Amino acid sequence: MRLSFIQKDVLFLLYAIEQKGGTKPVGSMSLLTIINDSRNSAIADKNFRPSCHKLVDNGLLELHRGKALKLHWKLTSTGRERAEAIYHDIVNEQRNI
C-alpha cells in the first residue's frame, strides 16, 4: 500500500505517542489538531477520516469508539512496523538538516 502524506503523519504520530508511553487509542480530533498544528496548510477533517479508515482497511490501524461514539485510533502490530520505519526516516531527515 502506498501511503499518503496524511497517512504517514497519522502513523508517525501514533508511533511517537506510543514511544512516550501512550497505550490508549487516540481521539480523531486530537490527532487532526496535532497534524494541523505542524503544517502550513490545514487538512480538512473530510480528508483526514477517510485516510484513517483506509489505514484500518489495510490492517495498519484499529478503530475504537470512545464516549459519544467518537472515533479513536490505535496502531496494529503491522501498522507499528510501518510507523517505526516512517518515524526513523523522519527523525534521520531532521538530524541531517
C-alpha angles and dihedrals in degrees: 000000000000111000126220122224089257092053092047090051091050093050092044093051096045090050092048090050090051090050089055090054101269112151104166127083113268121237118250096234093046090053093046091049092052091049093047092048089058097048135075092225124036124243114231116237089233088064096039100056096050089050090055092046089053089054088053091049089053095048098250098110137033119221117222131179119226131189113324087016093283116165121256127180135210133176120254118217089262090047090050090056092051091043092051091056091048091046093052092045091054094044091050091048091053092050091054094053 
